[in-house]
Amino acid sequence: MIGLKRNTVKLYPHSDEWRRVAEVTIKDLKDIFSDKAIDIQHVGSTSIKEIKAKPIIDIAVGVKSFEDVDKIIETLEDRGFIHIVKNDDESQRFFSCGDFDADTRTHHIHVVIFGDKEWCDYIKFRDTLNNDVSKRRAYEELKLNLEKKYPNNRYEYTEAKDDFIRDILNG
């Protein structure tokens, strides 16, 4: 299962399909970004083994500069990676995929500067949880509790995970 209605929080058991979809997406992004991307990685909860997650594939694209990204926005959008300007900030350019008519999202693409804090945080969080079963289980438990509390408010669900994520990144 890939995709979830926007603003909905529903967790699904970990699936090998997520890795396979991420691999195909990374291949597509490498084709589009070419030498503008230094590295592209599957991140987010679907990249963390054994835990339940929202079935939305998060991909981090590490680039040299956002100016390079601006030059290929039209190509990205032609290939289904829609630029969501309201989610941009000084540290990322954000793209989403899915069935926009049905208000369903399948992918979140976080374009960040390779080696900057955002890039390192995505990789550190994923790798820490994949290498530590107790932290992985604690994160899953938190997510399950928040799923019950915020089934229709993805913003609050995400915000409520901030302290846990910060503790992992500062640990």
C-alpha positions, -999 to +999 in steps of 0.1 A: +000+000+000+014+034-011-005+067-006-026+084+020-053+110+018-038+144+027-039+153+065-049+118+074-028+098+098-030+060+093-001+037+100+004+004+082+027-025+089+062-022+074+063-033+038+091-043+015+071-026-012+082+007+003+118+000-004+111-011-039+090+020-047+117+042-032+144+025-054+123+032-085+117+068-074+153+074-067+162+061-102+137+085-117+151+114-096+187+106-106+176+107-142+160+141-137+186+157-114+216+142-132+248+158-119+227+184-099+221+158-071+251+146-051+231+119-034+195+107-031+184+086-001+152+069+011+144+085+045+115+089+068+095+062+086+091+040+055+129+036+054+130+024+090+129-014+092+101-032+111+080-002+122+045+009+112+044+040+091+022+062+070+026+047+035+042+079+020+077+075+006+101+103+018+131+109-003+159+133+005+178+148-025+211+164-016+221+191-041+249+217-044+225+246-047+189+255-049+196+275-081+202+242-098+168+229-086+150+260-099+163+252-134+146+218-134+113+225-116+093+223-149+109+189-157+102+176-122+065+187-125+063+171-160+074+138-144+048+141-116+069+157-088+048+187-080+065+217-063+047+227-032+060+262-027+043+268+007+064+239+021+097+255+009+120+274+033+156+284+034+167+248+040+146+229+015+126+227-017+096+204-013+079+183-040+050+159-037+036+131-058+002+114-058-033+117-070-040+153-064-076+150-077-083+124-050-062+145-025-039+115-020-001+118-016+023+089-023+057+107-020+074+136-003+106+148-019+128+169+003+155+187-017+182+200+006+218+211+004+240+180+006+260+180+038+240+207+055+221+200+088+189+189+072+207+163+050+227+150+080+196+149+102+176+128+077+204+103+074+213+102+111+177+097+123+171+068+098+204+051+105+201+055+143+167+039+144+177+011+120+206+003+142+189+005+176+159-017+182+149-001+215+148+034+199+130+020+169+103+004+191+100+036+212+094+057+180+068+032+168+050+033+201+050+071+200+036+071+165+009+046+173-003+068+203-002+099+181-022+081+154-050+076+179-048+112+191-045+129+157-062+107+130-071+137+109-044+162+117-011+154+102+004+187+113-002+181+150+009+144+146+042+156+131+047+184+156+041+160+185+071+138+173+095+168+174+109+162+209+116+125+202+133+133+169+154+161+185+165+137+213+177+112+187+195+138+167+212+153+198+221+119+213 
